[in-house]
Amino acid sequence: MLLAYTASGWTQVIVALSIFVPVVAALAITIVVLRGSKSDPDEQRWRQDAAERKQREHEPEERSST
């Protein structure tokens, strides 16, 4: 890959790092933030409500089969 005819090796390294480092940093921050939602109190409450709702949906089926 040829970035410029007169560019030195160090210039190419700096240009490559200036492109890839921000992308990798943004990806890392995104992963940390999205994984942090597991400890979010609202997220935990929504999951608990969904689990309780699912359990209530299955209870009538279990009662009718006995």
matplotlib code that plots the C-alpha trace (Angstrom):
import matplotlib.pyplot as plt

x = [0.0, 1.5, 0.4, 2.7, 5.7, 8.0, 6.6, 9.0, 8.2, 7.6, 5.0, 3.2, 3.2, 1.9, -0.9, -1.9, -2.0, -4.0, -6.6, -6.7, -6.1, -9.3, -11.3, -10.0, -10.5, -14.1, -14.8, -13.3, -15.4, -18.5, -17.9, -17.3, -20.4, -22.6, -21.3, -21.9, -25.6, -25.8, -25.2, -27.7, -30.6, -33.2, -32.0, -32.0, -35.6, -36.7, -35.1, -36.7, -40.1, -39.8, -38.8, -41.8, -44.1, -42.8, -43.2, -46.8, -47.5, -46.3, -48.2, -51.7, -50.4, -48.9, -52.1, -54.3, -52.2, -52.6]
y = [0.0, 3.3, 6.3, 8.8, 8.6, 10.7, 9.6, 7.9, 4.7, 6.7, 8.9, 5.8, 4.4, 7.6, 7.8, 4.2, 4.7, 7.9, 5.8, 2.6, 3.8, 5.9, 3.0, 0.5, 3.0, 3.6, -0.1, -0.7, 2.1, 0.7, -2.8, -1.4, 0.7, -2.1, -4.6, -2.0, -2.2, -5.5, -3.7, -1.0, -1.0, -0.2, -3.1, -5.5, -4.4, -4.9, -8.4, -9.3, -8.1, -10.1, -13.2, -12.8, -12.2, -15.3, -17.3, -16.1, -17.1, -20.7, -21.1, -21.6, -24.2, -26.2, -25.9, -27.0, -30.1, -31.5]
z = [0.0, -1.1, 1.0, -0.7, -2.9, -0.6, 2.8, 5.1, 7.0, 10.2, 8.5, 7.2, 10.8, 12.2, 9.6, 10.2, 13.9, 13.6, 11.7, 13.7, 17.3, 17.5, 15.9, 18.4, 21.3, 20.3, 20.0, 23.5, 25.0, 23.3, 24.7, 28.2, 28.1, 26.8, 29.3, 32.0, 31.3, 33.0, 36.4, 35.5, 38.1, 35.5, 33.3, 36.2, 37.1, 33.5, 33.4, 36.7, 35.5, 32.3, 34.2, 36.6, 33.6, 31.9, 35.1, 35.4, 31.8, 32.4, 35.8, 34.2, 31.9, 34.8, 36.9, 34.0, 33.3, 36.9]

ax = plt.figure().add_subplot(projection="3d")
ax.plot(x, y, z, "-o")
ax.set_aspect("equal")
plt.show()
